[in-house]
Amino acid sequence: MYRHFFFVLLVLCLFSNTASAETPLTKQEYLSYMTAAAENGWKSLPEGREKWRKSIDPTYVFGYNPPWDDPYLAALSANLYEMTSEKKYLERVKSLLLYYGRYRDAYPKDYVKSRPEFAATGIPALPNIFTFGKYVHAYRILRSRGSLTPAERDTIERNIAGSADYMIGFQEWGPMNRAILRAEAVGYAAKVLTDHPRRNTWEMYSRILGDDSWNRWEIEDATGYNAVWLYSLMTYASDIREDESLYRTPVMHYYFDYILTLLCPAGIVPDFGDADWRGGWERFLPFLEKGGSIYKDPRYRWGAATLYRRNLDLRPEKASVFLGVVLSDACRWADFSIGAEAPASRSQEVLEDVVGKKVVFRNGWAPSSTYMLYNYRDIGDGGWLPREYLRTSIPVEEEKMHHGHSDENSISLLMKEGSILLHDGGYRDFMPSGPYGAYRADYYHNRIVVRDGKIALGQKAGEYRYASPNHAAVPGQSALDFFRNSGAYRDVETRNIDFQITGHADMARTRLIDEHLGYESDRTVVYLKDIDWFVVVDAVRFTKPGYLTMGSFWHTRQILDSGPGWYDTAYDSLRQFDVRGGQRLLICFPQRQQMTETVENQRRYYQDEKTICQLIGRHGYRNDIQTFVTVLIPHAKDVDPRTLHDRVKMVGVDRPEQASALSIDAGEARYLIGIKLDLEQELIRDWRRPMYVYDSGKTTYGDFETDGHFLVTAERKDSIWYSVSGATRILHRGSVVHEQPPTLSNLNFDGSPDLPGVSKLRRWEASMKK
């Protein structure tokens, strides 16, 4: 039988290499992997136990740490018994559960005195919040299906009971992963040990913790912990409360779409916050299978199939116990009558501007598609009490309560043709964080970073900043040394300003507000869909007078070539993953006046990387604006980057303090992008509406004039397409191509008679002949 399953798995492995995600996962695919994982785990058990004994560390920061695989293997075997009725799995469950408490005997006799939490309950057999629930789940099936002597039941139930009492002693609560894991563990103990004298206490405690997550927004902005929270919450709802009404609440339906929408061409949810590349993908698989089952939605089953087929090593000898038990839950919760269908959406908000606060730019859902994840989430207003409890009870200084990074207005991932072109900073080197807050601080992310004061830049040879002999070079400060600190998180606020999908370009504009340092920073990302280029315009506005140093940070592994204002970059690795591909990323800074550019080495994502920074230190008066313009150009590795850099030009504007513009020559089309920097400057009166007139907001962008907030055009041989938003009028070479008629607003605040006024368009798109 075992050889048969390995043969089936080998066939499925070959099948999986050719099957697309549109082919839904079958029960046999799940069972074959689960069976191989169970056999591998059982076969390696003696060796694993001996290896564990040799690696015991009584000083381990989290205390007693028995092997994780035993409870996972027990739960996997129990689920396999339920699906196959093979008695050997039940016998293995019994053996694993009875043995598990004996791991404590390997520790020194006086170890119980080393930690105060052991004083009341002794060393718990099940100290791990991740594995506790799996142990109890396995026992629940064993007790209902197998035969146990009174002594055997007593051994297992004492393991569970003593550990439940221990678990209550450590207080973690709120809608976050560690709290729902505790609710799952203690709640499962109460559900199984129904006659225990402390059963009601456990049930009470579990429900209190579980209620914090029931139909609530999670307080964690981190891929890895999103996965843990959702997976544990499903077990809590389906196996412990046995109340699946949770899945039909608006909050949970939101999370099903949220996770699906974030899937990237690599077949994972990209890492943001405390997370690593390809870390935690497996827990999203049962989550999406449950979504397909609840909503009868083939998109969720497509997502599950994508995770399975893009990430799972199906070689029988590589099947792991942990993946096996997670897949067994996916199999339990799947509805195999539902097909699989790829989503049809392209660029979109994920999913709104209150909770998710993310934008995905994409041109499809294939492995070769272009994809960018843009994250502007701040801490937000929700979950204040549990966030504040965490801040005041555990060492989480560098985190955005909880597990989040200083990644507001940052680009977390950029991919094209399977190549990783920009990537997030990583989780941490050490606990609670590595040096300089690694990797949570703002200078580890692809974003604008601002510091109080003015950097000492020194002087290059031939410059006139200092009257040195013959204008010789003068050493300055390292940019990273100036920007770096402990990494302690400082609260900022973010908000969505605009998101648009137009015929040729998608656009997102978000704002970061830092009241402490006294600035607001608007980042506008424009995705030119025809050519897969991205334009990023950052406008930093002083909200109080003073000195600020501002830097546009971009990170990469390799700089393959460079010149004034441009850097051709590539990623070859993400830690242990070889991610070399056929695409490169050209990072261009077309606006360079008074700017300084630096390239410095920085330890980032557990490896040596390059940090590219365009920066300026200056004084600003209230409402002064400093702009940064960056063009991100993915290109094939055999294309000379110089030929691409030369296609980008800044375009003169008649009000540079109010607007910025650039053009891109793409051969068959020439694109013009114009962005209003300060959306309030055109507001000139209060007593009547509108507060603006055309002349107060008009700006000339090359051949175009408009008072719009955002302009993008595509000029071809015989036609010009344009899209303008927030405008009352648009002109081309002095001729009006569209304008809104005047209307009466009525009810002026000063009681004067109404006069005609022109209101602004949300957006206007049209084409015209040249």
C-alpha positions in Angstrom: 0.0 0.0 0.0 2.8 2.4 0.9 4.6 1.8 -2.4 1.3 2.3 -4.2 0.9 5.7 -2.6 4.4 6.7 -3.5 3.7 5.7 -7.1 0.6 7.8 -7.1 2.5 10.8 -5.7 5.2 10.5 -8.3 2.5 10.5 -11.0 0.9 13.5 -9.4 4.3 15.2 -9.2 4.7 14.8 -13.0 1.1 15.9 -13.5 1.5 18.9 -11.3 4.4 20.2 -13.5 2.0 20.5 -16.4 -1.3 21.1 -14.7 -2.4 24.7 -14.5 -4.0 26.3 -11.5 -7.3 26.3 -13.4 -7.3 22.5 -12.8 -8.8 22.2 -9.3 -7.0 20.1 -6.7 -8.3 16.6 -6.1 -8.7 14.7 -2.9 -6.3 12.1 -4.2 -3.6 14.8 -4.6 -4.0 15.8 -1.0 -4.1 12.2 0.2 -1.0 11.2 -1.7 1.1 14.0 -0.2 -0.4 13.4 3.3 0.4 9.7 3.2 4.0 10.3 2.1 4.5 12.9 4.8 3.1 10.6 7.5 5.4 7.8 6.4 8.4 10.1 6.3 7.6 11.4 9.7 7.1 8.0 11.3 10.2 6.5 9.7 12.4 9.4 10.9 10.9 9.6 14.4 13.7 7.7 16.3 16.5 9.7 14.6 14.6 12.9 15.2 14.2 12.2 18.9 17.8 11.4 19.3 18.9 14.6 17.5 16.5 16.6 19.7 18.1 15.2 22.8 21.5 16.2 21.7 20.4 19.8 20.9 18.6 20.6 24.2 19.2 24.2 25.3 18.0 24.9 28.9 18.6 28.6 28.3 16.3 28.8 25.2 14.5 32.2 25.5 11.0 30.6 25.2 11.7 27.9 27.8 10.9 24.2 27.5 10.8 23.3 23.8 9.9 19.7 22.9 9.8 18.6 19.2 7.1 20.2 17.1 6.7 17.3 14.6 5.3 14.8 17.1 2.0 16.7 17.6 1.8 17.5 13.9 2.4 13.9 13.0 -0.3 12.8 15.5 -2.8 15.2 14.0 -1.9 14.2 10.5 -2.2 10.5 11.3 -5.6 11.1 13.0 -6.9 13.0 9.9 -5.6 10.2 7.7 -7.4 7.6 9.8 -10.6 9.6 9.4 -10.2 9.6 5.6 -8.8 6.1 5.0 -9.9 4.0 8.1 -6.5 2.5 8.2 -5.9 1.3 11.8 -2.1 1.9 11.7 -2.7 5.6 11.8 -4.7 5.4 14.9 -2.1 3.2 16.6 0.5 5.8 15.7 -1.6 8.5 17.2 -1.8 6.6 20.4 2.0 6.0 20.5 2.8 9.6 19.8 0.5 11.1 22.4 1.6 8.8 25.1 5.3 9.4 24.5 5.1 13.2 24.3 5.2 14.0 28.0 8.4 12.0 28.4 10.4 14.6 26.6 10.5 16.6 29.8 12.6 13.8 31.4 15.5 14.8 29.1 15.9 18.2 30.8 18.0 18.7 34.0 16.1 17.9 37.2 16.3 21.4 38.5 15.1 23.0 35.2 11.7 23.5 36.8 13.2 26.1 39.1 14.6 28.1 36.1 11.4 29.9 35.2 8.7 31.3 37.4 5.9 30.2 35.2 6.8 26.5 36.1 6.3 27.1 39.8 2.5 26.6 39.9 2.0 23.9 37.3 5.4 22.3 36.7 6.9 21.9 33.3 4.0 21.6 30.8 4.0 18.7 28.4 2.5 21.1 25.7 4.1 24.5 26.1 3.9 25.4 22.4 0.8 27.4 21.3 1.4 26.3 17.7 1.3 22.5 18.4 -1.0 22.3 21.5 -4.2 22.3 19.5 -2.9 19.6 17.1 -2.2 17.3 20.1 -5.7 17.7 21.4 -7.2 17.3 17.9 -5.4 14.0 17.5 -6.6 12.9 21.0 -10.2 13.8 20.2 -10.2 11.4 17.2 -8.3 8.7 19.0 -10.6 8.7 22.0 -13.7 8.5 19.8 -12.3 5.8 17.5 -9.8 3.8 19.4 -9.4 1.9 22.6 -7.4 3.3 25.6 -6.8 1.9 29.0 -7.7 4.1 32.0 -3.9 4.7 32.6 -3.4 5.7 29.0 -6.3 8.1 29.1 -5.0 9.5 32.3 -1.5 10.1 30.9 -2.7 12.0 27.9 -5.4 14.0 29.7 -2.9 15.0 32.4 -0.6 16.3 29.6 -3.5 18.4 28.3 -4.9 19.6 31.6 -1.6 20.7 33.1 -0.7 22.5 29.8 -4.0 24.3 29.7 -3.5 25.6 33.2 0.0 26.7 32.2 -1.3 28.4 29.0 -3.7 30.6 31.0 -0.8 32.0 33.0 0.7 33.9 30.1 -1.5 36.8 29.0 -1.7 37.6 25.3 -4.9 38.9 24.0 -6.5 40.9 21.1 -7.2 40.1 17.5 -3.8 38.7 16.7 -2.1 35.4 16.0 -0.7 34.4 19.5 -4.0 35.2 21.2 -6.2 33.1 18.8 -3.6 30.2 19.1 -4.2 30.3 22.9 -7.9 30.4 22.4 -7.6 27.4 20.1 -5.4 25.4 22.5 -7.3 26.0 25.7 -10.7 25.8 24.0 -9.8 22.4 22.5 -8.8 21.2 26.0 -12.2 22.3 27.3 -14.0 20.6 24.4 -12.3 17.3 24.9 -11.9 17.0 28.7 -15.6 17.6 29.4 -15.5 16.1 32.9 -12.4 17.9 34.2 -13.0 20.2 37.2 -11.3 23.1 35.5 -13.1 22.6 32.2 -15.4 25.6 32.7 -12.5 27.9 33.5 -10.7 26.8 30.3 -13.9 27.3 28.2 -14.4 30.8 29.7 -10.8 31.8 29.0 -10.9 30.4 25.5 -14.1 32.3 24.6 -12.8 35.6 26.0 -9.7 35.3 23.8 -11.6 34.0 20.8 -14.2 36.8 21.0 -11.4 39.3 20.4 -10.9 37.8 16.9 -14.5 36.8 16.2 -15.7 39.0 13.4 -13.0 41.6 14.2 -10.2 43.2 12.2 -6.7 41.7 12.9 -4.2 44.2 14.4 -1.2 42.6 12.5 0.0 43.9 9.2 2.4 41.0 8.4 2.0 38.2 5.8 3.3 35.5 8.1 1.1 36.4 11.0 -2.0 37.0 8.8 -1.6 33.3 7.8 -1.2 32.0 11.4 -4.2 34.0 12.6 -6.5 33.0 9.8 -5.6 29.3 10.0 -5.9 29.1 13.8 -9.2 31.1 13.7 -10.6 28.5 11.2 -9.8 25.7 13.6 -11.3 27.6 16.5 -14.5 28.2 14.6 -14.9 24.9 12.8 -13.5 22.4 15.3 -14.0 24.0 18.7 -17.0 26.3 18.6 -18.4 24.4 15.6 -19.9 27.6 14.5 -19.2 28.4 10.8 -21.4 31.5 10.8 -18.1 33.3 11.2 -17.3 32.7 7.6 -20.4 34.6 6.4 -19.7 37.7 8.3 -18.5 40.8 6.3 -15.2 40.8 8.1 -14.2 37.2 7.2 -15.6 37.5 3.6 -13.3 40.5 3.3 -10.3 38.5 4.4 -11.0 35.8 1.8 -10.9 38.4 -1.0 -8.0 40.2 0.6 -5.7 37.2 0.6 -6.7 36.1 -2.9 -6.2 39.6 -4.3 -2.6 39.8 -2.9 -1.4 36.6 -4.6 1.5 37.5 -6.8 3.0 35.8 -9.9 5.3 33.7 -7.7 2.2 31.9 -6.4 2.4 33.3 -2.9 1.2 36.3 -0.9 4.2 38.6 -0.9 6.0 39.2 2.3 5.3 42.5 4.1 5.8 43.2 7.8 7.2 40.4 9.8 7.5 37.8 7.1 9.9 36.1 4.7 9.7 35.2 1.0 7.6 32.1 0.7 7.2 32.0 4.4 3.7 30.9 5.7 2.2 30.3 2.3 1.0 26.8 3.3 -1.5 28.2 5.9 -3.3 30.2 3.3 -4.1 27.0 1.4 -6.7 25.6 3.8 -8.0 29.1 4.3 -8.8 29.5 0.6 -10.2 25.9 0.3 -12.6 26.9 3.1 -13.5 30.0 1.1 -14.3 28.0 -1.9 -16.4 25.6 0.2 -18.4 28.3 2.0 -19.0 30.6 -1.0 -18.9 28.1 -3.8 -16.5 30.4 -5.5 -14.0 28.8 -7.9 -11.6 31.8 -7.6 -10.7 30.6 -4.1 -10.1 27.1 -5.3 -7.9 28.5 -8.0 -5.9 30.3 -5.3 -5.5 27.1 -3.3 -4.4 25.2 -6.5 -1.9 28.0 -7.3 -0.3 27.8 -3.8 -0.1 24.0 -4.0 1.3 23.8 -7.5 3.7 26.7 -7.3 5.2 25.9 -3.9 5.0 22.3 -3.0 7.9 19.9 -3.6 6.0 16.7 -4.6 9.0 14.4 -4.5 7.9 11.7 -2.0 11.1 11.9 0.0 10.6 15.6 0.5 7.1 15.4 1.9 7.1 17.1 5.3 5.0 16.4 8.4 4.0 20.1 9.0 2.9 20.5 5.4 1.1 17.2 5.6 -1.0 18.2 8.5 -1.9 21.6 7.0 -2.9 19.9 3.7 -5.0 17.5 5.7 -7.0 20.4 7.1 -7.3 21.8 3.5 -8.6 18.4 2.4 -11.1 18.3 5.3 -12.5 21.7 4.5 -12.4 21.5 0.7 -15.5 21.1 -1.6 -14.2 19.1 -4.4 -17.3 19.7 -6.5 -16.2 23.3 -7.1 -14.0 24.0 -10.1 -11.1 26.5 -10.3 -11.2 29.8 -12.1 -8.5 32.6 -12.1 -9.7 36.0 -11.0 -10.3 38.5 -13.8 -9.2 41.7 -12.0 -6.2 43.8 -12.8 -4.9 46.7 -10.8 -7.0 47.4 -7.8 -7.1 48.6 -4.2 -6.6 45.9 -1.6 -9.3 46.2 -0.7 -10.0 49.8 0.5 -8.4 52.7 2.3 -9.3 52.0 6.0 -8.2 48.4 6.8 -6.1 47.0 4.0 -4.5 50.2 2.7 -2.7 48.5 -0.1 -2.7 48.7 -3.9 -1.8 46.0 -6.4 -0.8 46.9 -9.9 -0.9 44.0 -12.3 -1.6 43.1 -15.9 -2.7 39.5 -15.2 -2.6 36.4 -13.0 -0.1 34.3 -14.9 3.4 33.5 -13.6 4.9 35.9 -16.1 2.6 38.8 -15.3 3.8 42.2 -14.1 3.0 42.8 -10.5 3.6 45.5 -7.9 2.5 45.6 -4.3 2.3 49.0 -2.8 1.6 49.3 1.0 0.6 52.4 2.7 -1.0 51.0 5.9 -0.4 52.8 9.1 -1.4 51.5 12.6 -4.9 52.9 12.1 -7.6 53.6 14.6 -8.8 50.1 15.3 -7.7 47.8 18.1 -6.4 50.5 20.3 -6.6 48.6 23.6 -4.8 45.4 22.5 -2.2 47.4 20.7 -1.6 49.5 23.7 -1.4 46.4 25.9 1.2 44.9 23.7 3.2 48.1 23.7 3.3 48.2 27.5 3.7 44.5 28.3 6.2 43.0 25.8 9.4 44.3 24.1 8.1 45.4 20.7 9.7 48.8 20.3 10.5 48.5 16.6 7.1 47.2 15.6 4.0 48.9 14.3 1.8 47.3 16.9 1.8 44.4 16.0 4.3 42.7 13.7 4.1 45.6 11.2 7.0 47.6 9.8 7.7 51.3 9.1 6.7 50.6 5.5 4.1 53.3 4.9 4.1 54.4 1.3 6.5 51.7 0.3 6.8 49.3 -2.6 7.0 45.8 -1.1 7.4 43.8 -4.3 7.9 44.3 -8.1 8.0 41.4 -10.5 8.0 40.8 -14.2 8.4 37.7 -16.2 9.1 35.8 -13.0 12.0 38.1 -12.1 12.0 39.8 -8.7 13.0 43.5 -9.3 12.2 45.1 -5.9 11.6 43.3 -2.6 10.8 44.0 1.0 13.3 44.1 3.8 12.8 40.9 5.7 11.7 39.9 9.3 14.7 40.2 11.7 18.2 38.9 12.4 17.8 38.8 16.1 15.1 39.0 18.7 13.3 41.4 19.3 15.0 43.0 16.3 18.4 43.2 14.7 20.8 46.2 14.8 19.3 49.5 13.7 15.8 47.8 14.1 16.6 45.4 11.3 14.6 44.9 9.3 11.6 46.9 10.4 12.8 50.5 10.2 11.9 52.8 7.4 15.4 52.8 5.8 15.0 49.1 5.0 12.1 49.8 2.7 11.5 51.3 -0.8 10.1 54.6 0.4 10.8 58.2 1.3 12.7 58.5 4.6 12.8 61.9 6.4 14.9 63.0 9.4 15.1 66.1 11.4 18.2 68.3 10.7 20.4 68.7 7.7 23.0 66.1 6.6 26.6 67.2 6.1 27.2 66.2 2.6 30.8 67.2 2.2 32.1 68.1 -1.2 33.2 66.3 -4.4 36.4 67.5 -6.1 35.7 70.6 -8.1 32.6 71.6 -6.2 32.2 75.0 -4.5 30.3 74.1 -1.3 33.5 74.7 0.7 36.4 77.0 -0.2 38.9 74.2 0.1 42.3 74.5 -1.7 41.6 74.1 -5.4 38.0 73.0 -4.4 39.3 69.7 -3.2 37.1 67.0 -2.0 35.8 67.2 1.6 34.5 64.1 3.4 30.8 64.2 4.3 28.4 62.0 6.3 27.3 58.6 5.3 23.7 58.7 4.3 22.9 55.5 6.2 24.7 56.6 9.2 22.7 59.8 9.2 19.3 58.2 8.7 19.8 55.1 11.0 18.8 55.0 14.6 17.6 52.2 16.9 14.7 51.6 14.6 12.1 52.4 17.2 8.7 52.9 15.5 7.1 56.4 15.4 3.4 56.7 14.7 2.5 58.3 11.5 -0.9 58.6 9.7 -1.6 57.6 6.1 -4.6 58.2 3.9 -5.7 57.4 0.3 -5.8 60.5 -1.9 -6.7 58.9 -5.2 -6.8 55.7 -7.1 -7.7 55.5 -10.8 -7.7 53.0 -13.6 -7.5 54.7 -17.0 -7.2 53.4 -20.5 -3.4 53.4 -20.6 -2.3 54.1 -17.0 -3.3 53.1 -13.5 -2.5 55.5 -10.7 -2.4 55.6 -6.9 -1.7 58.6 -4.7 -1.4 58.3 -0.9 -0.3 60.6 1.8 1.9 60.1 4.9 1.5 62.6 7.7 4.2 62.9 10.3 3.2 65.6 12.8 6.2 65.0 15.0 8.8 65.9 12.3 6.5 68.4 10.6 5.9 67.1 7.1 3.4 65.5 4.8 4.6 63.2 2.0 2.4 62.4 -1.1 3.6 59.4 -3.2 2.0 59.0 -6.6 2.7 55.7 -8.5 1.7 55.7 -12.1 1.7 52.3 -14.0 2.0 52.8 -17.7 0.4 49.5 -18.8 1.3 49.6 -22.4 5.1 49.4 -21.6 5.2 48.1 -18.0 7.0 51.1 -16.7 6.3 52.8 -13.4 6.7 56.5 -12.5 6.9 57.4 -8.9 6.6 61.1 -7.8 7.1 62.0 -4.2 6.2 65.4 -2.9 7.3 66.2 0.7 5.6 69.3 2.1 6.9 71.1 5.1 4.1 71.7 7.6 6.4 73.7 9.9 9.6 75.7 9.2 12.9 74.0 9.8 15.6 71.7 8.5 14.8 68.3 7.1 16.9 65.7 5.3 14.8 63.6 2.9 15.9 60.5 0.9 14.3 58.4 -1.7 15.5 54.9 -0.8 15.7 51.9 -3.2 17.2 48.5 -2.4 18.7 45.8 -4.6 21.2 43.0 -4.6 23.3 44.0 -7.6 24.1 47.2 -9.5 25.1 45.9 -12.9 25.7 49.3 -14.5 25.2 53.0 -13.6 25.6 56.5 -14.7 24.6 60.0 -13.7 21.0 59.6 -12.3 20.5 55.9 -13.2 21.3 52.5 -11.8 20.7 49.1 -13.6 19.8 46.6 -10.9 19.0 42.9 -10.4 18.2 40.4 -7.7 20.1 37.1 -7.8 19.1 35.8 -4.4 16.7 36.1 -1.5 18.5 34.4 1.3 18.5 30.7 0.3 16.4 31.2 -2.8 18.0 31.7 -6.2 15.8 34.2 -7.9 17.9 35.1 -10.9 15.7 35.8 -14.0 15.8 37.4 -17.4 14.6 40.9 -16.3 16.5 43.8 -14.9 15.3 47.0 -13.2 16.6 50.3 -14.3 16.1 52.9 -11.6 16.2 56.5 -13.0 16.3 59.8 -11.3 15.4 62.3 -14.0 15.1 65.2 -11.6 18.6 65.9 -10.1 18.9 69.6 -9.3 20.5 70.1 -5.8 20.2 66.4 -5.2 22.9 64.0 -4.0 22.9 60.3 -4.9 24.6 57.6 -2.8 25.1 53.9 -3.0 25.9 52.1 0.3 26.2 48.6 1.4 23.5 47.5 3.9 22.7 44.2 5.6 19.2 43.6 4.6 17.0 40.5 4.2 19.7 38.4 5.9 22.2 39.2 3.0 24.4 41.9 1.8 22.5 44.4 -0.4 22.9 47.7 -2.1 21.0 50.8 -0.9 20.5 53.5 -3.5 19.5 56.9 -2.1 18.7 60.2 -3.8 18.7 62.8 -1.0 18.6 66.4 -0.1 19.0 68.3 3.2 17.5 71.7 3.3 15.6 74.3 5.1 11.9 74.8 4.3 9.3 77.2 5.2 5.7 76.2 5.9 4.2 74.6 2.7 7.5 74.5 0.8 7.6 71.3 -1.3 10.5 69.0 -2.2 9.9 66.6 -5.0 11.6 63.3 -6.0 10.9 61.7 -9.3 11.9 58.1 -9.9 11.2 56.0 -13.0 11.3 52.2 -12.6 11.9 50.4 -15.9 11.8 46.6 -16.1 13.7 45.4 -19.1 15.3 42.3 -20.6 18.8 41.7 -19.6 20.1 42.0 -23.1 18.8 45.6 -23.5 21.3 48.4 -23.0 19.9 50.5 -20.1 21.4 53.7 -21.6 18.9 53.5 -24.4 16.1 53.4 -21.9 17.4 56.1 -19.6 17.6 58.5 -22.6 13.9 58.2 -23.2 12.9 59.9 -19.9 12.9 63.7 -19.8 11.6 66.2 -17.3 9.1 68.6 -18.8 9.1 72.2 -17.8 6.0 73.6 -16.0 5.1 77.2 -15.5 4.5 76.6 -11.7 7.2 74.3 -10.5 6.2 74.9 -6.9 2.8 73.5 -7.8 3.3 70.7 -10.3 5.8 68.2 -11.8 5.8 66.6 -15.2 7.9 64.2 -17.3 7.7 62.6 -20.7 8.6 59.1 -21.8 9.5 58.3 -25.5 8.3 54.7 -26.0 8.9 54.6 -29.7 5.4 54.2 -31.1 4.0 56.5 -28.4 5.2 59.4 -26.3 3.7 59.6 -22.8 3.3 62.7 -20.7 2.6 62.6 -17.0 1.7 65.7 -15.0 1.0 65.7 -11.3 -0.3 68.6 -9.1 1.9 68.6 -6.0 -0.2 70.6 -3.6 -3.9 70.0 -3.9 -4.8 72.9 -1.6 -2.8 75.7 -3.3 -5.5 76.5 -5.8 -8.1 77.2 -3.0 -8.4 80.9 -2.8 -11.7 81.9 -1.2 -14.1 80.7 1.5 -17.2 82.8 1.1 -18.5 81.0 -2.0 -18.2 77.7 -3.8 -16.3 76.4 -5.6 -13.3 77.7 -3.6 -11.2 77.6 -6.8 -11.2 79.1 -10.2 -9.4 77.9 -13.3 -6.7 80.5 -13.1 -5.8 79.6 -9.5 -5.0 76.0 -10.4 -4.0 76.0 -14.1 -0.5 74.6 -15.0 1.2 74.2 -18.3 2.6 70.7 -19.0 4.4 70.9 -22.3 1.7 71.3 -25.0 -1.1 70.9 -22.4 -2.6 73.3 -20.0 -5.1 72.2 -17.3 -6.0 72.8 -13.7 -6.3 69.1 -13.1 -4.7 67.1 -10.4 -3.4 64.3 -12.6 -2.8 64.3 -16.3 -1.6 61.4 -18.5 -1.4 61.4 -22.3 -0.3 59.0 -25.0 0.7 60.7 -28.2 0.9 58.6 -31.4 1.5 59.4 -35.0 -1.9 60.7 -35.8 -3.8 60.8 -32.4 -3.5 61.8 -28.8 -5.3 60.1 -26.0 -5.6 61.9 -22.7 -7.0 61.4 -19.2 -7.3 64.2 -16.7 -8.8 64.2 -13.2 -9.8 67.0 -10.9 -10.0 69.5 -13.8 -12.5 72.1 -15.0 -10.7 72.6 -18.3 -8.0 71.1 -20.5 -6.2 72.8 -23.5 -3.9 71.5 -26.1 -1.6 74.1 -27.8 -3.9 76.8 -26.7 -7.1 75.2 -27.9 -9.7 74.0 -25.5 -10.3 70.3 -25.9 -12.8 70.0 -23.0 -14.3 72.3 -20.4 -17.1 72.1 -17.9 -20.0 74.6 -18.1 -20.7 77.0 -15.3 -23.5 76.3 -12.7 -24.9 78.0 -9.6 -24.0 76.5 -6.2 -26.3 78.8 -4.2 -26.3 79.6 -0.5 -23.1 81.6 -0.3 -21.8 81.9 3.3 -21.7 85.7 3.2 -25.3 86.1 2.0 -24.3 87.5 -1.4 -26.1 86.7 -4.6 -24.8 83.5 -6.3 -22.5 83.8 -9.3 -21.7 81.1 -11.9 -18.9 78.6 -10.9 -17.3 75.6 -12.6 -17.1 72.3 -10.7 -14.3 69.8 -11.2 -14.5 66.5 -13.1 -13.7 63.3 -11.4 -12.0 62.2 -14.6 -12.3 62.8 -18.3 -10.8 60.6 -21.0 -10.9 61.1 -24.7 -8.8 60.8 -27.9 -8.3 63.5 -30.5 -6.7 63.7 -33.9 -3.5 65.6 -34.3 
